[in-house]
């Protein structure tokens, strides 16, 4: 009985650590954050084929914007913000919905 509960606790810990690891990996760079968003919007293959580019002229309100080309999928532009979610040393990029438009 005791051995079974220890196994269940270990499995739960492994699942939680794995989830946090995948979350940090998919949001560790701007490009990965955008590709993750595209993947969950339904562009399963094209999310990995598209080219993520930075707009040459920054927006006055949202700063640097990004877009996808070859193929051009998703919103017209992405606003991405850097936070520190799990650690003060590991940047966590996420999509700013307010600054993302079109598409």
N, CA, C and O atoms as a printed pandas DataFrame, in Angstrom:
     atom_number atom_name residue_name chain_id  residue_number  x_coord  y_coord  z_coord
0              1         N          UNK        A               1    0.824   -1.189    0.000
1              2        CA          UNK        A               1    0.000    0.000    0.000
2              3         C          UNK        A               1    0.869    1.255    0.000
3              4         O          UNK        A               1    0.617    2.192   -0.757
4              5         N          UNK        A               2    1.896    1.267    0.856
5              6        CA          UNK        A               2    2.777    2.417    0.949
6              7         C          UNK        A               2    3.609    2.586   -0.321
7              8         O          UNK        A               2    3.847    3.704   -0.777
8              9         N          UNK        A               3    4.037    1.481   -0.872
9             10        CA          UNK        A               3    4.845    1.511   -2.090
10            11         C          UNK        A               3    4.042    2.074   -3.269
11            12         O          UNK        A               3    4.582    2.791   -4.111
12            13         N          UNK        A               4    2.754    1.744   -3.318
13            14        CA          UNK        A               4    1.900    2.224   -4.397
14            15         C          UNK        A               4    1.713    3.736   -4.315
15            16         O          UNK        A               4    1.726    4.408   -5.346
16            17         N          UNK        A               5    1.543    4.276   -3.133
17            18        CA          UNK        A               5    1.348    5.721   -2.988
18            19         C          UNK        A               5    2.635    6.481   -3.330
19            20         O          UNK        A               5    2.570    7.584   -3.874
20            21         N          UNK        A               6    3.790    5.912   -3.020
21            22        CA          UNK        A               6    5.061    6.544   -3.383
22            23         C          UNK        A               6    5.215    6.578   -4.904
23            24         O          UNK        A               6    5.691    7.572   -5.452
24            25         N          UNK        A               7    4.817    5.504   -5.592
25            26        CA          UNK        A               7    4.886    5.467   -7.049
26            27         C          UNK        A               7    3.971    6.517   -7.658
27            28         O          UNK        A               7    4.349    7.182   -8.623
28            29         N          UNK        A               8    2.782    6.672   -7.112
29            30        CA          UNK        A               8    1.835    7.665   -7.634
30            31         C          UNK        A               8    2.383    9.069   -7.441
31            32         O          UNK        A               8    2.261    9.904   -8.338
32            33         N          UNK        A               9    2.980    9.345   -6.298
33            34        CA          UNK        A               9    3.572   10.662   -6.034
34            35         C          UNK        A               9    4.723   10.925   -6.998
35            36         O          UNK        A               9    4.829   12.030   -7.532
36            37         N          UNK        A              10    5.581    9.947   -7.233
37            38        CA          UNK        A              10    6.696   10.109   -8.159
38            39         C          UNK        A              10    6.211   10.352   -9.585
39            40         O          UNK        A              10    6.780   11.178  -10.299
40            41         N          UNK        A              11    5.180    9.650  -10.000
41            42        CA          UNK        A              11    4.635    9.854  -11.341
42            43         C          UNK        A              11    4.064   11.261  -11.476
43            44         O          UNK        A              11    4.256   11.906  -12.507
44            45         N          UNK        A              12    3.365   11.745  -10.453
45            46        CA          UNK        A              12    2.820   13.112  -10.478
46            47         C          UNK        A              12    3.937   14.155  -10.555
47            48         O          UNK        A              12    3.810   15.142  -11.280
48            49         N          UNK        A              13    5.013   13.950   -9.826
49            50        CA          UNK        A              13    6.148   14.881   -9.851
50            51         C          UNK        A              13    6.794   14.884  -11.227
51            52         O          UNK        A              13    7.134   15.946  -11.748
52            53         N          UNK        A              14    6.967   13.709  -11.822
53            54        CA          UNK        A              14    7.569   13.626  -13.153
54            55         C          UNK        A              14    6.687   14.328  -14.187
55            56         O          UNK        A              14    7.204   15.021  -15.063
56            57         N          UNK        A              15    5.381   14.162  -14.103
57            58        CA          UNK        A              15    4.468   14.825  -15.042
58            59         C          UNK        A              15    4.527   16.331  -14.871
59            60         O          UNK        A              15    4.548   17.054  -15.867
60            61         N          UNK        A              16    4.556   16.832  -13.632
61            62        CA          UNK        A              16    4.615   18.276  -13.397
62            63         C          UNK        A              16    5.922   18.873  -13.899
63            64         O          UNK        A              16    5.914   19.937  -14.519
64            65         N          UNK        A              17    7.034   18.215  -13.645
65            66        CA          UNK        A              17    8.335   18.706  -14.113
66            67         C          UNK        A              17    8.386   18.680  -15.637
67            68         O          UNK        A              17    8.928   19.599  -16.253
68            69         N          UNK        A              18    7.833   17.649  -16.245
69            70        CA          UNK        A              18    7.785   17.570  -17.699
70            71         C          UNK        A              18    6.939   18.674  -18.299
71            72         O          UNK        A              18    7.314   19.259  -19.315
72            73         N          UNK        A              19    5.799   18.969  -17.684
73            74        CA          UNK        A              19    4.936   20.044  -18.174
74            75         C          UNK        A              19    5.639   21.397  -18.097
75            76         O          UNK        A              19    5.595   22.179  -19.047
76            77         N          UNK        A              20    6.276   21.667  -16.982
77            78        CA          UNK        A              20    6.993   22.940  -16.826
78            79         C          UNK        A              20    8.146   23.021  -17.815
79            80         O          UNK        A              20    8.390   24.084  -18.387
80            81         N          UNK        A              21    8.855   21.925  -18.028
81            82        CA          UNK        A              21    9.960   21.904  -18.993
82            83         C          UNK        A              21    9.498   22.185  -20.414
83            84         O          UNK        A              21   10.138   22.952  -21.132
84            85         N          UNK        A              22    8.404   21.578  -20.823
85            86        CA          UNK        A              22    7.863   21.815  -22.167
86            87         C          UNK        A              22    7.374   23.252  -22.289
87            88         O          UNK        A              22    7.572   23.887  -23.325
88            89         N          UNK        A              23    6.738   23.771  -21.244
89            90        CA          UNK        A              23    6.243   25.148  -21.264
90            91         C          UNK        A              23    7.394   26.139  -21.394
91            92         O          UNK        A              23    7.305   27.088  -22.174
92            93         N          UNK        A              24    8.465   25.933  -20.647
93            94        CA          UNK        A              24    9.628   26.815  -20.747
94            95         C          UNK        A              24   10.271   26.702  -22.126
95            96         O          UNK        A              24   10.660   27.716  -22.706
96            97         N          UNK        A              25   10.390   25.490  -22.660
97            98        CA          UNK        A              25   11.006   25.299  -23.973
98            99         C          UNK        A              25   10.211   25.988  -25.077
99           100         O          UNK        A              25   10.798   26.632  -25.945
100          101         N          UNK        A              26    8.879   25.862  -25.058
101          102        CA          UNK        A              26    8.070   26.429  -26.132
102          103         C          UNK        A              26    7.939   27.946  -26.051
103          104         O          UNK        A              26    7.472   28.570  -27.004
104          105         N          UNK        A              27    8.337   28.545  -24.948
105          106        CA          UNK        A              27    8.278   30.000  -24.805
106          107         C          UNK        A              27    9.647   30.609  -24.499
107          108         O          UNK        A              27    9.729   31.711  -23.956
108          109         N          UNK        A              28   10.712   29.903  -24.843
109          110        CA          UNK        A              28   12.054   30.386  -24.516
110          111         C          UNK        A              28   12.576   31.423  -25.509
111          112         O          UNK        A              28   13.476   32.191  -25.172
112          113         N          UNK        A              29   12.036   31.460  -26.718
113          114        CA          UNK        A              29   12.426   32.476  -27.704
114          115         C          UNK        A              29   11.158   33.052  -28.333
115          116         O          UNK        A              29   10.068   32.496  -28.193
116          117         N          UNK        A              30   11.323   34.167  -29.020
117          118        CA          UNK        A              30   10.189   34.809  -29.686
118          119         C          UNK        A              30    9.625   33.891  -30.767
119          120         O          UNK        A              30    8.412   33.720  -30.886
120          121         N          UNK        A              31   10.518   33.312  -31.544
121          122        CA          UNK        A              31   10.087   32.451  -32.647
122          123         C          UNK        A              31    9.317   31.235  -32.136
123          124         O          UNK        A              31    8.297   30.865  -32.717
124          125         N          UNK        A              32    9.781   30.622  -31.079
125          126        CA          UNK        A              32    9.076   29.459  -30.533
126          127         C          UNK        A              32    7.716   29.836  -29.972
127          128         O          UNK        A              32    6.762   29.070  -30.109
128          129         N          UNK        A              33    7.607   30.999  -29.345
129          130        CA          UNK        A              33    6.313   31.445  -28.817
130          131         C          UNK        A              33    5.312   31.653  -29.955
131          132         O          UNK        A              33    4.146   31.278  -29.829
132          133         N          UNK        A              34    5.757   32.241  -31.052
133          134        CA          UNK        A              34    4.876   32.462  -32.201
134          135         C          UNK        A              34    4.503   31.129  -32.846
135          136         O          UNK        A              34    3.344   30.915  -33.203
136          137         N          UNK        A              35    5.468   30.246  -32.995
137          138        CA          UNK        A              35    5.182   28.934  -33.588
138          139         C          UNK        A              35    4.221   28.125  -32.717
139          140         O          UNK        A              35    3.361   27.416  -33.240
140          141         N          UNK        A              36    4.358   28.223  -31.406
141          142        CA          UNK        A              36    3.437   27.532  -30.500
142          143         C          UNK        A              36    2.021   28.071  -30.663
143          144         O          UNK        A              36    1.058   27.304  -30.689
144          145         N          UNK        A              37    1.896   29.395  -30.773
145          146        CA          UNK        A              37    0.578   29.993  -30.983
146          147         C          UNK        A              37   -0.030   29.528  -32.301
147          148         O          UNK        A              37   -1.214   29.193  -32.356
148          149         N          UNK        A              38    0.765   29.505  -33.355
149          150        CA          UNK        A              38    0.273   29.036  -34.656
150          151         C          UNK        A              38   -0.135   27.571  -34.596
151          152         O          UNK        A              38   -1.146   27.185  -35.182
152          153         N          UNK        A              39    0.636   26.759  -33.900
153          154        CA          UNK        A              39    0.330   25.334  -33.768
154          155         C          UNK        A              39   -1.029   25.137  -33.107
155          156         O          UNK        A              39   -1.832   24.323  -33.564
156          157         N          UNK        A              40   -1.290   25.884  -32.028
157          158        CA          UNK        A              40   -2.565   25.741  -31.330
158          159         C          UNK        A              40   -3.723   26.434  -32.045
159          160         O          UNK        A              40   -4.879   26.231  -31.674
160          161         N          UNK        A              41   -3.440   27.236  -33.050
161          162        CA          UNK        A              41   -4.497   27.814  -33.887
162          163         C          UNK        A              41   -4.895   26.867  -35.025
163          164         O          UNK        A              41   -5.844   27.150  -35.755
164          165         N          UNK        A              42   -4.188   25.756  -35.182
165          166        CA          UNK        A              42   -4.563   24.758  -36.172
166          167         C          UNK        A              42   -3.620   24.616  -37.344
167          168         O          UNK        A              42   -3.875   23.811  -38.240
168          169         N          UNK        A              43   -2.544   25.370  -37.366
169          170        CA          UNK        A              43   -1.552   25.265  -38.439
170          171         C          UNK        A              43   -0.476   24.273  -38.008
171          172         O          UNK        A              43    0.647   24.670  -37.698
172          173         N          UNK        A              44   -0.813   22.986  -37.987
173          174        CA          UNK        A              44    0.049   21.984  -37.382
174          175         C          UNK        A              44    1.379   21.817  -38.110
175          176         O          UNK        A              44    2.417   21.711  -37.457
176          177         N          UNK        A              45    1.380   21.790  -39.421
177          178        CA          UNK        A              45    2.627   21.607  -40.176
178          179         C          UNK        A              45    3.205   22.956  -40.584
179          180         O          UNK        A              45    4.415   23.165  -40.491
180          181         N          UNK        A              46    2.358   23.867  -41.031
181          182        CA          UNK        A              46    2.835   25.165  -41.502
182          183         C          UNK        A              46    3.460   25.999  -40.385
183          184         O          UNK        A              46    4.247   26.904  -40.663
184          185         N          UNK        A              47    3.126   25.711  -39.135
185          186        CA          UNK        A              47    3.721   26.453  -38.023
186          187         C          UNK        A              47    5.231   26.243  -37.973
187          188         O          UNK        A              47    5.963   27.125  -37.525
188          189         N          UNK        A              48    5.702   25.086  -38.427
189          190        CA          UNK        A              48    7.128   24.797  -38.415
190          191         C          UNK        A              48    7.806   25.144  -39.732
191          192         O          UNK        A              48    9.033   25.198  -39.800
192          193         N          UNK        A              49    7.019   25.381  -40.779
193          194        CA          UNK        A              49    7.579   25.712  -42.089
194          195         C          UNK        A              49    7.693   27.210  -42.323
195          196         O          UNK        A              49    8.526   27.642  -43.119
196          197         N          UNK        A              50    6.887   28.004  -41.656
197          198        CA          UNK        A              50    6.840   29.434  -41.921
198          199         C          UNK        A              50    8.095   30.137  -41.411
199          200         O          UNK        A              50    8.800   29.640  -40.533
200          201         N          UNK        A              51    8.344   31.281  -41.976
201          202        CA          UNK        A              51    9.493   32.102  -41.595
202          203         C          UNK        A              51    8.986   33.255  -40.731
203          204         O          UNK        A              51    8.120   34.013  -41.167
204          205         N          UNK        A              52    9.506   33.398  -39.520
205          206        CA          UNK        A              52    9.100   34.468  -38.608
206          207         C          UNK        A              52   10.059   35.643  -38.806
207          208         O          UNK        A              52   11.274   35.500  -38.666
208          209         N          UNK        A              53    9.492   36.806  -39.134
209          210        CA          UNK        A              53   10.298   37.997  -39.427
210          211         C          UNK        A              53    9.865   39.162  -38.541
211          212         O          UNK        A              53    8.734   39.231  -38.061
212          213         N          UNK        A              54   10.821   40.075  -38.346
213          214        CA          UNK        A              54   10.557   41.273  -37.556
214          215         C          UNK        A              54   10.177   42.407  -38.494
215          216         O          UNK        A              54   10.806   42.589  -39.537
216          217         N          UNK        A              55    9.147   43.175  -38.131
217          218        CA          UNK        A              55    8.756   44.341  -38.937
218          219         C          UNK        A              55    9.859   45.392  -38.850
219          220         O          UNK        A              55   10.399   45.621  -37.768
220          221         N          UNK        A              56   10.206   46.037  -39.970
221          222        CA          UNK        A              56   11.312   46.997  -39.971
222          223         C          UNK        A              56   11.005   48.281  -39.193
223          224         O          UNK        A              56   11.913   48.897  -38.634
224          225         N          UNK        A              57    9.753   48.680  -39.156
225          226        CA          UNK        A              57    9.384   49.907  -38.448
226          227         C          UNK        A              57    8.596   49.518  -37.198
227          228         O          UNK        A              57    7.527   48.919  -37.323
228          229         N          UNK        A              58    9.082   49.835  -35.998
229          230        CA          UNK        A              58    8.363   49.460  -34.773
230          231         C          UNK        A              58    7.082   50.270  -34.600
231          232         O          UNK        A              58    6.978   51.408  -35.060
232          233         N          UNK        A              59    6.127   49.666  -33.936
233          234        CA          UNK        A              59    4.865   50.319  -33.618
234          235         C          UNK        A              59    5.071   51.236  -32.420
235          236         O          UNK        A              59    5.818   50.897  -31.501
236          237         N          UNK        A              60    4.413   52.398  -32.422
237          238        CA          UNK        A              60    4.600   53.352  -31.321
238          239         C          UNK        A              60    4.040   52.828  -30.010
239          240         O          UNK        A              60    4.588   53.107  -28.943
240          241         N          UNK        A              61    2.950   52.070  -30.081
241          242        CA          UNK        A              61    2.312   51.604  -28.851
242          243         C          UNK        A              61    2.856   50.255  -28.381
243          244         O          UNK        A              61    3.076   50.062  -27.185
244          245         N          UNK        A              62    3.073   49.321  -29.306
245          246        CA          UNK        A              62    3.438   47.960  -28.922
246          247         C          UNK        A              62    4.892   47.608  -29.178
247          248         O          UNK        A              62    5.313   46.506  -28.827
248          249         N          UNK        A              63    5.668   48.484  -29.769
249          250        CA          UNK        A              63    7.081   48.209  -30.003
250          251         C          UNK        A              63    7.301   47.357  -31.237
251          252         O          UNK        A              63    6.623   47.530  -32.250
252          253         N          UNK        A              64    8.235   46.448  -31.151
253          254        CA          UNK        A              64    8.593   45.589  -32.277
254          255         C          UNK        A              64    7.504   44.559  -32.530
255          256         O          UNK        A              64    7.063   43.865  -31.614
256          257         N          UNK        A              65    7.080   44.468  -33.770
257          258        CA          UNK        A              65    6.073   43.489  -34.170
258          259         C          UNK        A              65    6.706   42.445  -35.074
259          260         O          UNK        A              65    7.698   42.719  -35.750
260          261         N          UNK        A              66    6.136   41.252  -35.087
261          262        CA          UNK        A              66    6.638   40.137  -35.884
262          263         C          UNK        A              66    5.520   39.625  -36.783
263          264         O          UNK        A              66    4.342   39.769  -36.459
264          265         N          UNK        A              67    5.893   39.025  -37.917
265          266        CA          UNK        A              67    4.917   38.452  -38.827
266          267         C          UNK        A              67    5.490   37.191  -39.455
267          268         O          UNK        A              67    6.690   36.931  -39.369
268          269         N          UNK        A              68    4.623   36.417  -40.083
269          270        CA          UNK        A              68    5.025   35.164  -40.717
270          271         C          UNK        A              68    4.950   35.305  -42.229
271          272         O          UNK        A              68    4.018   35.908  -42.761
272          273         N          UNK        A              69    5.938   34.743  -42.915
273          274        CA          UNK        A              69    5.908   34.728  -44.380
274          275         C          UNK        A              69    6.456   33.402  -44.882
275          276         O          UNK        A              69    7.179   32.701  -44.174
276          277         N          UNK        A              70    6.102   33.075  -46.100
277          278        CA          UNK        A              70    6.522   31.844  -46.793
278          279         C          UNK        A              70    6.204   30.567  -46.009
279          280         O          UNK        A              70    7.161   29.910  -45.600
280          281         N          UNK        A              71    5.010   30.167  -45.768
281          282        CA          UNK        A              71    3.737   30.778  -46.113
282          283         C          UNK        A              71    3.292   31.788  -45.068
283          284         O          UNK        A              71    3.631   31.670  -43.890
284          285         N          UNK        A              72    2.536   32.775  -45.506
285          286        CA          UNK        A              72    2.000   33.801  -44.610
286          287         C          UNK        A              72    0.749   33.288  -43.930
287          288         O          UNK        A              72   -0.315   33.243  -44.547
288          289         N          UNK        A              73    0.856   32.903  -42.679
289          290        CA          UNK        A              73   -0.275   32.348  -41.935
290          291         C          UNK        A              73   -0.445   33.127  -40.639
291          292         O          UNK        A              73    0.433   33.890  -40.237
292          293         N          UNK        A              74   -1.568   32.928  -40.005
293          294        CA          UNK        A              74   -1.823   33.540  -38.708
294          295         C          UNK        A              74   -2.182   35.008  -38.822
295          296         O          UNK        A              74   -2.545   35.485  -39.897
296          297         N          UNK        A              75   -2.082   35.724  -37.709
297          298        CA          UNK        A              75   -2.411   37.155  -37.694
298          299         C          UNK        A              75   -1.439   37.961  -38.560
299          300         O          UNK        A              75   -0.363   37.486  -38.922
300          301         N          UNK        A              76   -1.848   39.195  -38.881
301          302        CA          UNK        A              76   -0.987   40.070  -39.685
302          303         C          UNK        A              76    0.283   40.436  -38.935
303          304         O          UNK        A              76    1.341   40.588  -39.546
304          305         N          UNK        A              77    0.190   40.579  -37.623
305          306        CA          UNK        A              77    1.375   40.907  -36.831
306          307         C          UNK        A              77    1.226   40.370  -35.415
307          308         O          UNK        A              77    0.115   40.226  -34.904
308          309         N          UNK        A              78    2.358   40.077  -34.792
309          310        CA          UNK        A              78    2.404   39.590  -33.420
310          311         C          UNK        A              78    3.154   40.591  -32.546
311          312         O          UNK        A              78    4.215   41.086  -32.927
312          313         N          UNK        A              79    2.603   40.881  -31.385
313          314        CA          UNK        A              79    3.316   41.634  -30.361
314          315         C          UNK        A              79    3.729   40.634  -29.294
315          316         O          UNK        A              79    2.893   39.899  -28.769
316          317         N          UNK        A              80    5.009   40.606  -28.975
317          318        CA          UNK        A              80    5.537   39.625  -28.037
318          319         C          UNK        A              80    6.157   40.356  -26.843
319          320         O          UNK        A              80    6.860   41.352  -27.010
320          321         N          UNK        A              81    5.888   39.848  -25.639
321          322        CA          UNK        A              81    6.366   40.476  -24.409
322          323         C          UNK        A              81    7.218   39.474  -23.634
323          324         O          UNK        A              81    6.904   38.285  -23.586
324          325         N          UNK        A              82    8.296   39.967  -23.030
325          326        CA          UNK        A              82    9.173   39.109  -22.233
326          327         C          UNK        A              82    8.846   39.281  -20.751
327          328         O          UNK        A              82    8.807   40.398  -20.236
328          329         N          UNK        A              83    8.613   38.160  -20.080
329          330        CA          UNK        A              83    8.389   38.134  -18.633
330          331         C          UNK        A              83    9.313   37.077  -18.042
331          332         O          UNK        A              83    9.985   36.344  -18.767
332          333         N          UNK        A              84    9.334   37.014  -16.752
333          334        CA          UNK        A              84   10.083   35.974  -16.041
334          335         C          UNK        A              84    9.085   35.209  -15.194
335          336         O          UNK        A              84    8.736   35.639  -14.094
336          337         N          UNK        A              85    8.617   34.056  -15.714
337          338        CA          UNK        A              85    7.529   33.321  -15.082
338          339         C          UNK        A              85    8.023   32.355  -14.004
339          340         O          UNK        A              85    7.522   32.382  -12.880
340          341         N          UNK        A              86    8.979   31.520  -14.324
341          342        CA          UNK        A              86    9.423   30.488  -13.398
342          343         C          UNK        A              86   10.695   30.863  -12.644
343          344         O          UNK        A              86   10.922   30.378  -11.536
344          345         N          UNK        A              87   11.511   31.707  -13.226
345          346        CA          UNK        A              87   12.788   32.066  -12.618
346          347         C          UNK        A              87   13.171   33.468  -13.068
347          348         O          UNK        A              87   12.748   33.926  -14.130
348          349         N          UNK        A              88   13.965   34.140  -12.263
349          350        CA          UNK        A              88   14.427   35.485  -12.617
350          351         C          UNK        A              88   15.477   35.455  -13.723
351          352         O          UNK        A              88   15.772   36.494  -14.313
352          353         N          UNK        A              89   16.048   34.284  -14.018
353          354        CA          UNK        A              89   17.113   34.168  -15.011
354          355         C          UNK        A              89   16.625   33.622  -16.351
355          356         O          UNK        A              89   17.305   33.783  -17.365
356          357         N          UNK        A              90   15.461   32.983  -16.370
357          358        CA          UNK        A              90   14.971   32.360  -17.593
358          359         C          UNK        A              90   13.864   33.240  -18.181
359          360         O          UNK        A              90   12.796   33.367  -17.582
360          361         N          UNK        A              91   14.110   33.852  -19.356
361          362        CA          UNK        A              91   13.058   34.687  -19.963
362          363         C          UNK        A              91   11.923   33.821  -20.496
363          364         O          UNK        A              91   12.145   32.717  -20.995
364          365         N          UNK        A              92   10.724   34.333  -20.384
365          366        CA          UNK        A              92    9.518   33.642  -20.845
366          367         C          UNK        A              92    8.790   34.594  -21.785
367          368         O          UNK        A              92    8.268   35.621  -21.352
368          369         N          UNK        A              93    8.756   34.257  -23.064
369          370        CA          UNK        A              93    8.112   35.102  -24.072
370          371         C          UNK        A              93    6.677   34.655  -24.241
371          372         O          UNK        A              93    6.397   33.461  -24.346
372          373         N          UNK        A              94    5.763   35.620  -24.266
373          374        CA          UNK        A              94    4.380   35.265  -24.550
374          375         C          UNK        A              94    3.763   36.287  -25.487
375          376         O          UNK        A              94    4.242   37.414  -25.606
376          377         N          UNK        A              95    2.687   35.873  -26.153
377          378        CA          UNK        A              95    2.006   36.707  -27.136
378          379         C          UNK        A              95    1.127   37.714  -26.412
379          380         O          UNK        A              95    0.314   37.352  -25.562
380          381         N          UNK        A              96    1.304   38.993  -26.763
381          382        CA          UNK        A              96    0.455   40.056  -26.226
382          383         C          UNK        A              96   -0.773   40.150  -27.128
383          384         O          UNK        A              96   -0.691   40.664  -28.243
384          385         N          UNK        A              97   -1.907   39.653  -26.644
385          386        CA          UNK        A              97   -3.115   39.603  -27.444
386          387         C          UNK        A              97   -3.576   40.998  -27.871
387          388         O          UNK        A              97   -4.104   41.167  -28.970
388          389         N          UNK        A              98   -3.380   41.988  -27.015
389          390        CA          UNK        A              98   -3.815   43.351  -27.329
390          391         C          UNK        A              98   -3.051   43.917  -28.521
391          392         O          UNK        A              98   -3.618   44.691  -29.293
392          393         N          UNK        A              99   -1.785   43.554  -28.691
393          394        CA          UNK        A              99   -0.982   44.094  -29.778
394          395         C          UNK        A              99   -0.945   43.239  -31.015
395          396         O          UNK        A              99   -0.359   43.628  -32.025
396          397         N          UNK        A             100   -1.570   42.063  -30.951
397          398        CA          UNK        A             100   -1.596   41.143  -32.083
398          399         C          UNK        A             100   -2.855   41.421  -32.886
399          400         O          UNK        A             100   -3.952   41.489  -32.332
400          401         N          UNK        A             101   -2.693   41.580  -34.197
401          402        CA          UNK        A             101   -3.882   41.941  -34.968
402          403         C          UNK        A             101   -3.986   41.303  -36.316
403          404         O          UNK        A             101   -3.008   40.803  -36.872
404          405         N          UNK        A             102   -5.200   41.327  -36.841
405          406        CA          UNK        A             102   -5.474   40.821  -38.174
406          407         C          UNK        A             102   -5.576   39.318  -38.216
407          408         O          UNK        A             102   -5.615   38.652  -37.181
408          409         N          UNK        A             103   -5.618   38.786  -39.431
409          410        CA          UNK        A             103   -5.592   37.355  -39.666
410          411         C          UNK        A             103   -6.857   36.689  -39.324
411          412         O          UNK        A             103   -6.975   35.472  -39.474
